């Protein structure tokens, strides 16, 4: 199994373990409508979680390669500003903090409108896509399942 990433238009990012991009889209449907072109392989993915005293699970650490992925691919605008403002210091200046907040806002809108909804070419899947309000990949999976269920009945 591989780990796939989807960077949503609002700046959020989701990771999913799946055997293919199609399967990743199917699983990501729990969060939103992801098409094949929205999902990317995340190589060398590593994260660590910890349990807080209040019983919540929170991110503890990000592996070095995963951190590079966030900086270079997922949030490049924020990375550039953080490098400029935090260079060799632990904490940015007041002006730096303002610039970082502005960069976060830009990252949240930078990809707005880029996730295009693809309409399935499969007539049955198009109906499922409209009824379920889902991506073409998920609708096509449901259409395949429906055909597989009908097939034994049709043979009788």
Residue frames as a rotation matrix with the C-alpha (Angstrom) as fourth column:
UNK 1
0.580 0.815 0.000 0.00
0.815 -0.580 0.000 0.00
0.000 0.000 -1.000 0.00
UNK 2
-0.508 -0.691 0.515 1.10
0.691 -0.683 -0.236 3.52
0.515 0.236 0.824 -0.73
UNK 3
-0.131 0.434 -0.892 0.32
0.705 -0.592 -0.391 6.81
-0.697 -0.680 -0.228 1.00
UNK 4
-0.273 0.155 0.950 -1.46
0.826 -0.469 0.314 9.41
0.494 0.870 0.000 -1.11
UNK 5
-0.647 -0.018 -0.762 -1.98
0.490 -0.776 -0.398 13.10
-0.584 -0.631 0.511 -0.44
UNK 6
0.055 0.660 0.750 -4.75
0.890 -0.373 0.263 15.48
0.453 0.653 -0.608 -1.42
UNK 7
-0.848 -0.271 -0.457 -4.22
0.434 -0.849 -0.302 19.22
-0.306 -0.454 0.837 -0.97
UNK 8
0.067 0.988 0.140 -7.72
0.978 -0.038 -0.206 20.69
-0.198 0.151 -0.968 -0.78
UNK 9
0.048 0.031 0.998 -8.63
0.623 -0.782 -0.006 24.13
0.781 0.622 -0.057 -2.14
UNK 10
0.859 0.388 0.335 -9.09
-0.001 -0.651 0.759 25.55
0.513 -0.652 -0.558 1.38
UNK 11
0.133 -0.913 0.386 -5.47
-0.808 -0.326 -0.492 24.78
0.575 -0.246 -0.781 2.32
UNK 12
0.447 0.047 0.893 -6.16
-0.698 0.644 0.315 21.59
-0.560 -0.764 0.320 4.25
UNK 13
-0.269 -0.542 -0.797 -4.28
-0.851 0.520 -0.067 18.43
0.451 0.660 -0.601 3.35
UNK 14
0.630 0.489 0.603 -5.35
-0.689 0.711 0.143 14.81
-0.359 -0.505 0.785 3.75
UNK 15
-0.540 -0.769 -0.342 -3.28
-0.833 0.546 0.086 11.64
0.120 0.331 -0.936 3.61
UNK 16
0.583 0.735 0.346 -4.64
-0.738 0.657 -0.151 8.18
-0.338 -0.168 0.926 2.95
UNK 17
-0.629 -0.701 0.335 -3.14
-0.509 0.698 0.504 4.74
-0.587 0.147 -0.796 2.63
UNK 18
0.565 0.825 -0.018 -4.50
-0.503 0.327 -0.800 2.98
-0.654 0.461 0.600 -0.45
UNK 19
0.050 -0.531 0.846 -3.51
0.438 0.773 0.459 0.47
-0.897 0.348 0.272 -3.09
UNK 20
-0.371 -0.158 0.915 -4.18
0.920 -0.195 0.339 2.92
0.125 0.968 0.217 -5.96
UNK 21
-0.999 0.037 0.006 -5.10
-0.038 -0.999 -0.036 6.52
0.005 -0.036 0.999 -6.72
UNK 22
-0.341 0.935 -0.100 -8.66
-0.227 0.022 0.974 5.37
0.912 0.355 0.204 -7.47
UNK 23
0.107 0.335 -0.936 -8.91
0.778 0.558 0.289 3.73
0.619 -0.759 -0.201 -4.07
UNK 24
-0.760 -0.436 -0.482 -7.45
0.641 -0.625 -0.446 6.87
-0.107 -0.648 0.754 -2.47
UNK 25
-0.822 0.521 0.230 -10.19
-0.353 -0.782 0.513 8.98
0.448 0.341 0.827 -4.10
UNK 26
0.006 0.858 -0.513 -12.79
0.144 0.507 0.850 6.51
0.989 -0.080 -0.121 -2.87
UNK 27
-0.083 -0.108 -0.991 -11.52
0.968 0.226 -0.106 6.75
0.235 -0.968 0.085 0.73
UNK 28
-0.918 -0.359 -0.170 -11.07
0.388 -0.902 -0.188 10.54
-0.086 -0.238 0.967 0.55
UNK 29
-0.413 0.848 0.332 -14.75
0.202 -0.270 0.941 10.87
0.888 0.455 -0.060 -0.34
UNK 30
0.154 0.409 -0.899 -15.34
0.960 0.154 0.235 10.88
0.235 -0.899 -0.369 3.41
UNK 31
-0.296 -0.396 -0.869 -13.71
0.640 -0.758 0.127 14.35
-0.709 -0.519 0.478 3.45
UNK 32
0.087 0.295 -0.952 -14.60
-0.478 -0.826 -0.299 15.75
-0.874 0.481 0.069 0.02
UNK 33
0.907 0.320 0.274 -14.74
0.103 0.463 -0.880 15.16
-0.408 0.827 0.387 -3.73
UNK 34
-0.011 -0.972 -0.234 -11.24
-0.512 -0.196 0.837 14.28
-0.859 0.129 -0.495 -4.94
UNK 35
0.938 0.187 -0.293 -10.55
-0.344 0.372 -0.862 13.44
-0.053 0.909 0.413 -8.57
UNK 36
0.730 -0.678 0.084 -7.50
0.682 0.730 -0.038 11.47
-0.035 0.085 0.996 -9.77
UNK 37
0.158 -0.705 0.691 -5.58
0.511 -0.541 -0.669 14.65
0.845 0.459 0.274 -10.66
UNK 38
0.540 0.104 0.835 -6.04
-0.535 -0.724 0.436 15.95
0.650 -0.682 -0.336 -7.09
UNK 39
0.929 -0.147 0.340 -4.30
-0.186 0.609 0.771 12.94
-0.321 -0.779 0.538 -5.50
UNK 40
0.436 -0.868 -0.236 -0.51
-0.633 -0.109 -0.766 12.56
0.640 0.484 -0.597 -5.39
UNK 41
0.572 -0.344 -0.745 1.83
0.508 0.861 -0.009 9.89
0.644 -0.373 0.667 -4.10
UNK 42
0.710 -0.373 0.597 3.51
-0.658 -0.653 0.375 10.90
0.250 -0.659 -0.709 -0.82
UNK 43
0.388 -0.658 -0.645 6.89
0.174 0.740 -0.650 9.17
0.905 0.140 0.402 -0.70
UNK 44
-0.538 -0.726 -0.429 8.64
0.501 0.134 -0.855 8.50
0.678 -0.675 0.291 2.60
UNK 45
0.129 0.704 0.699 5.63
-0.360 -0.623 0.694 9.66
0.924 -0.341 0.173 4.62
UNK 46
-0.334 -0.248 -0.909 6.18
0.705 0.574 -0.416 9.59
0.626 -0.780 -0.017 8.38
UNK 47
-0.047 0.345 0.937 4.27
-0.518 -0.811 0.272 11.16
0.854 -0.473 0.217 11.26
UNK 48
-0.700 -0.150 -0.698 4.12
0.502 0.592 -0.630 10.50
0.508 -0.792 -0.340 14.99
UNK 49
0.166 0.827 0.537 1.18
-0.176 -0.511 0.841 11.15
0.970 -0.234 0.061 17.29
UNK 50
-0.910 -0.371 -0.184 0.97
0.116 0.198 -0.973 11.51
0.398 -0.907 -0.138 21.06
UNK 51
0.112 0.934 -0.339 -1.82
0.714 0.162 0.681 11.20
0.691 -0.318 -0.649 23.57
UNK 52
-0.372 -0.196 0.907 -2.46
-0.313 -0.894 -0.321 14.34
0.874 -0.404 0.271 25.61
UNK 53
-1.000 -0.007 -0.005 -3.32
0.004 0.243 -0.970 14.31
0.008 -0.970 -0.243 29.31
UNK 54
-0.390 0.917 -0.083 -6.91
-0.722 -0.360 -0.591 15.13
-0.572 -0.170 0.803 28.27
UNK 55
-0.109 0.327 0.939 -7.15
0.204 0.932 -0.300 12.01
-0.973 0.159 -0.168 26.13
UNK 56
0.821 0.336 -0.462 -6.85
-0.332 -0.379 -0.864 13.80
-0.465 0.862 -0.199 22.78
UNK 57
0.303 -0.724 0.620 -4.59
0.804 0.544 0.242 12.59
-0.512 0.425 0.746 19.98
UNK 58
0.847 -0.075 -0.526 -2.30
-0.248 -0.931 -0.268 15.27
-0.469 0.358 -0.807 18.55
UNK 59
0.786 -0.618 0.008 0.55
0.190 0.229 -0.955 15.45
0.588 0.752 0.297 16.07
UNK 60
0.784 -0.575 -0.235 3.87
0.269 -0.025 0.963 14.97
-0.559 -0.818 0.135 17.85
UNK 61
-0.225 -0.920 -0.321 6.45
-0.209 -0.277 0.938 14.95
-0.952 0.278 -0.130 15.05
UNK 62
0.913 0.341 -0.222 6.76
-0.276 0.117 -0.954 14.99
-0.300 0.933 0.201 11.28
UNK 63
0.409 -0.786 0.464 9.50
0.692 0.598 0.404 13.03
-0.595 0.156 0.789 9.54
UNK 64
-0.322 -0.675 -0.664 12.17
0.066 -0.716 0.695 15.03
-0.944 0.180 0.275 7.72
UNK 65
-0.942 -0.027 0.334 11.01
0.330 0.110 0.938 14.03
-0.062 0.994 -0.095 4.22
UNK 66
-0.011 0.999 0.038 7.38
0.987 0.004 0.160 14.69
0.160 0.039 -0.986 5.13
UNK 67
0.262 0.008 -0.965 8.36
0.472 -0.873 0.121 18.11
-0.842 -0.488 -0.232 6.49
UNK 68
-0.773 -0.587 -0.239 10.10
0.032 -0.413 0.910 18.83
-0.633 0.696 0.338 3.17
UNK 69
-0.612 0.639 0.467 6.92
0.761 0.313 0.568 17.80
0.217 0.703 -0.678 1.35
UNK 70
0.384 0.777 -0.498 4.89
0.875 -0.478 -0.071 20.30
-0.294 -0.409 -0.864 3.37
UNK 71
0.057 -0.452 -0.890 7.39
0.171 -0.874 0.454 23.09
-0.984 -0.178 0.028 2.84
UNK 72
-0.807 -0.563 -0.180 8.16
-0.082 -0.196 0.977 22.57
-0.585 0.803 0.112 -0.85
UNK 73
-0.887 0.440 0.141 4.93
0.314 0.349 0.883 21.25
0.339 0.828 -0.447 -2.31
UNK 74
-0.105 0.940 -0.323 1.98
0.967 0.172 0.187 21.81
0.231 -0.293 -0.928 0.00
UNK 75
0.816 0.394 -0.423 2.72
0.522 -0.817 0.245 25.27
-0.249 -0.421 -0.872 1.48
UNK 76
0.003 -0.915 0.403 5.51
0.978 -0.081 -0.192 26.90
0.208 0.395 0.895 -0.59
UNK 77
0.221 0.130 0.967 4.30
0.145 -0.985 0.099 30.49
0.965 0.118 -0.236 -0.02
UNK 78
0.957 0.168 0.236 4.31
-0.211 -0.151 0.966 30.03
0.198 -0.974 -0.109 3.75
UNK 79
0.616 -0.785 -0.069 7.71
0.756 0.564 0.331 28.32
-0.221 -0.256 0.941 3.64
UNK 80
-0.024 -0.635 0.772 9.27
0.736 -0.534 -0.417 31.24
0.677 0.558 0.480 1.76
UNK 81
0.417 0.256 0.872 7.90
-0.268 -0.882 0.387 33.80
0.868 -0.395 -0.300 4.25
UNK 82
0.998 -0.058 -0.003 8.95
0.023 0.338 0.941 31.70
-0.054 -0.939 0.339 7.25
UNK 83
0.329 -0.938 0.113 12.47
0.943 0.320 -0.092 31.40
0.050 0.137 0.989 5.88
UNK 84
-0.071 -0.318 0.946 12.65
0.382 -0.884 -0.268 35.17
0.921 0.342 0.184 5.37
UNK 85
0.437 0.404 0.804 11.23
-0.466 -0.662 0.587 35.99
0.769 -0.631 -0.102 8.80
UNK 86
0.942 -0.019 0.336 12.71
-0.295 0.432 0.852 33.24
-0.161 -0.902 0.401 10.97
UNK 87
0.532 -0.775 -0.341 16.03
-0.495 0.041 -0.868 32.66
0.687 0.630 -0.362 9.15
UNK 88
-0.371 -0.748 -0.550 18.34
0.131 0.544 -0.829 31.93
0.919 -0.379 -0.104 12.11
UNK 89
-0.705 0.166 0.690 15.99
-0.673 -0.464 -0.576 32.97
0.225 -0.870 0.439 14.92
UNK 90
-0.905 0.423 -0.036 13.61
0.400 0.821 -0.407 30.90
-0.143 -0.382 -0.913 17.00
UNK 91
0.044 0.958 -0.283 10.82
0.751 -0.218 -0.623 33.47
-0.659 -0.185 -0.729 16.95
UNK 92
-0.206 -0.060 0.977 9.82
0.843 -0.517 0.146 35.93
0.497 0.854 0.157 14.22
UNK 93
-0.990 -0.083 -0.114 9.48
0.124 -0.896 -0.427 39.63
-0.067 -0.437 0.897 14.94
UNK 94
-0.258 0.945 -0.201 6.02
0.092 -0.183 -0.979 41.21
-0.962 -0.271 -0.040 15.32
UNK 95
0.019 0.199 -0.980 6.21
-0.897 -0.429 -0.104 42.18
-0.441 0.881 0.170 11.63
UNK 96
-0.810 -0.413 -0.417 7.29
-0.555 0.769 0.318 38.62
0.190 0.489 -0.851 10.82
UNK 97
-0.770 0.593 0.236 4.32
0.282 0.648 -0.708 37.15
-0.573 -0.479 -0.665 12.68
UNK 98
0.105 0.810 -0.577 1.99
-0.369 -0.508 -0.779 39.41
-0.924 0.294 0.246 10.67
UNK 99
-0.206 -0.262 -0.943 3.63
-0.978 0.011 0.210 38.30
-0.045 0.965 -0.258 7.39
UNK 100
-0.990 -0.142 0.010 3.31
-0.142 0.989 -0.028 34.65
-0.006 -0.029 -1.000 8.42
UNK 101
-0.359 0.931 0.067 -0.42
0.197 0.146 -0.969 35.11
-0.912 -0.334 -0.236 9.19
UNK 102
0.202 0.383 -0.902 -0.82
-0.754 -0.526 -0.393 36.75
-0.625 0.759 0.182 5.76
UNK 103
-0.624 -0.507 -0.594 1.02
-0.768 0.539 0.346 33.82
0.145 0.672 -0.726 4.13
UNK 104
-0.859 0.392 0.329 -1.30
0.182 0.835 -0.519 31.36
-0.478 -0.386 -0.789 5.91
UNK 105
0.094 0.938 -0.333 -4.32
-0.150 -0.318 -0.936 33.24
-0.984 0.138 0.111 4.52
UNK 106
-0.002 -0.175 -0.985 -2.78
-0.976 -0.215 0.040 33.15
-0.219 0.961 -0.170 1.05
UNK 107
-0.927 -0.366 -0.087 -2.16
-0.376 0.913 0.160 29.40
0.021 0.181 -0.983 1.33
UNK 108
-0.544 0.789 0.287 -5.80
0.194 0.451 -0.871 28.87
-0.816 -0.418 -0.399 2.31
UNK 109
0.512 0.786 -0.348 -6.97
-0.130 -0.329 -0.935 30.50
-0.849 0.523 -0.067 -0.91
UNK 110
-0.345 -0.792 -0.503 -4.05
-0.626 -0.205 0.752 29.88
-0.699 0.575 -0.425 -3.28
UNK 111
-0.989 -0.063 0.130 -5.67
0.039 0.752 0.658 26.86
-0.139 0.656 -0.741 -4.93
UNK 112
-0.241 0.966 -0.098 -9.27
-0.056 -0.115 -0.992 28.10
-0.969 -0.233 0.081 -4.83
UNK 113
0.537 0.614 -0.578 -11.09
-0.624 -0.171 -0.763 27.02
-0.568 0.770 0.291 -7.95
UNK 114
-0.298 -0.760 -0.578 -8.38
-0.954 0.231 0.189 24.60
-0.010 0.608 -0.794 -9.07
UNK 115
-0.818 0.086 0.568 -10.13
-0.041 0.977 -0.208 21.36
-0.573 -0.193 -0.796 -8.10
UNK 116
-0.509 0.606 -0.611 -12.27
-0.855 -0.275 0.440 20.75
0.099 0.747 0.658 -11.14
UNK 117
-0.069 0.584 0.809 -15.19
-0.386 0.732 -0.562 18.40
-0.920 -0.351 0.175 -10.91
UNK 118
-0.861 -0.238 -0.450 -14.92
-0.507 0.334 0.794 15.88
-0.039 0.912 -0.408 -13.72
UNK 119
0.230 0.968 0.095 -18.18
-0.880 0.249 -0.404 14.49
-0.414 0.010 0.910 -15.09
UNK 120
-0.360 -0.359 0.861 -18.01
-0.142 0.933 0.330 10.76
-0.922 -0.003 -0.387 -15.63
UNK 121
-0.628 0.091 -0.773 -18.29
-0.778 -0.039 0.627 9.42
0.026 0.995 0.095 -19.18
UNK 122
-0.922 0.311 -0.231 -20.08
0.318 0.948 0.007 6.35
0.221 -0.067 -0.973 -17.84
UNK 123
-0.362 0.853 0.376 -23.87
-0.238 -0.475 0.847 7.00
0.901 0.217 0.375 -18.08
UNK 124
0.475 0.534 -0.699 -24.67
0.508 0.482 0.714 5.00
0.719 -0.694 -0.042 -14.93
UNK 125
-0.282 -0.684 -0.673 -21.87
0.959 -0.171 -0.227 6.70
0.040 -0.709 0.704 -13.02
UNK 126
-0.822 0.024 0.569 -23.13
0.105 -0.976 0.193 10.13
0.560 0.218 0.799 -14.11
UNK 127
0.248 0.967 0.064 -26.49
-0.060 -0.051 0.997 9.35
0.967 -0.251 0.046 -12.53
UNK 128
0.467 -0.155 -0.871 -24.78
0.829 0.419 0.370 8.18
0.307 -0.895 0.324 -9.34
UNK 129
-0.625 -0.780 0.031 -22.53
0.740 -0.605 -0.293 11.25
0.247 -0.160 0.956 -9.39
UNK 130
-0.520 0.510 0.685 -25.52
-0.203 -0.853 0.480 13.58
0.830 0.111 0.547 -9.49
UNK 131
0.530 0.799 -0.283 -27.53
0.056 0.300 0.952 11.65
0.846 -0.521 0.114 -6.92
UNK 132
0.526 -0.396 -0.752 -24.64
0.838 0.392 0.380 11.23
0.145 -0.830 0.538 -4.48
UNK 133
0.947 -0.238 0.215 -23.00
-0.227 -0.971 -0.075 14.62
0.227 0.022 -0.974 -5.21
UNK 134
0.599 -0.751 0.279 -19.62
0.084 0.405 0.910 12.93
-0.796 -0.522 0.306 -5.39
UNK 135
-0.202 -0.772 -0.603 -16.51
-0.709 -0.310 0.633 12.73
-0.675 0.556 -0.485 -7.56
UNK 136
0.396 0.303 -0.867 -16.47
-0.882 0.387 -0.267 10.83
0.254 0.871 0.421 -10.84
UNK 137
-0.583 -0.707 -0.401 -14.06
-0.534 0.705 -0.467 8.27
0.612 -0.058 -0.788 -9.36
UNK 138
-0.837 0.322 0.442 -16.41
-0.306 0.395 -0.866 7.40
-0.453 -0.861 -0.232 -6.51
UNK 139
0.177 0.951 -0.253 -19.47
-0.787 -0.018 -0.617 7.39
-0.592 0.308 0.745 -8.78
UNK 140
0.113 -0.209 -0.971 -17.69
-0.841 0.501 -0.205 5.04
0.529 0.840 -0.119 -11.21
UNK 141
-0.909 -0.417 0.015 -16.84
-0.345 0.730 -0.590 2.70
0.235 -0.541 -0.808 -8.34
UNK 142
-0.448 0.821 0.353 -20.52
-0.415 0.159 -0.896 2.62
-0.792 -0.548 0.269 -7.29
UNK 143
0.372 0.567 -0.734 -21.57
-0.911 0.074 -0.405 1.97
-0.176 0.820 0.545 -10.91
UNK 144
-0.400 -0.603 -0.690 -19.07
-0.665 0.709 -0.235 -0.93
0.631 0.364 -0.685 -11.14
UNK 145
-0.935 0.092 0.344 -20.47
-0.239 0.553 -0.798 -2.41
-0.263 -0.828 -0.495 -7.93
UNK 146
-0.024 0.999 -0.047 -24.04
-0.641 -0.051 -0.766 -2.05
-0.767 0.012 0.641 -9.20
UNK 147
0.250 0.065 -0.966 -23.14
-0.921 0.325 -0.216 -3.79
0.300 0.943 0.141 -12.48
UNK 148
-0.748 -0.599 -0.286 -21.40
-0.462 0.779 -0.423 -6.61
0.477 -0.184 -0.860 -10.59
UNK 149
-0.699 0.573 0.428 -24.50
-0.298 0.310 -0.903 -7.13
-0.650 -0.758 -0.046 -8.43
UNK 150
0.279 0.865 -0.417 -26.83
-0.763 -0.063 -0.643 -7.10
-0.583 0.498 0.642 -11.46
UNK 151
-0.322 -0.511 -0.797 -24.63
-0.926 0.346 0.152 -9.42
0.198 0.787 -0.584 -13.56
UNK 152
-0.984 -0.027 0.176 -25.51
-0.073 0.963 -0.259 -12.68
-0.163 -0.268 -0.950 -11.74
UNK 153
-0.208 0.978 0.013 -29.21
-0.015 0.010 -1.000 -11.76
-0.978 -0.209 0.012 -11.91
UNK 154
0.191 0.242 -0.951 -28.99
-0.876 -0.395 -0.276 -10.95
-0.443 0.886 0.137 -15.62
UNK 155
-0.710 -0.563 -0.422 -27.41
-0.692 0.667 0.274 -14.38
0.128 0.487 -0.864 -16.31
UNK 156
-0.709 0.473 0.522 -30.44
-0.023 0.725 -0.688 -16.18
-0.705 -0.500 -0.503 -14.89
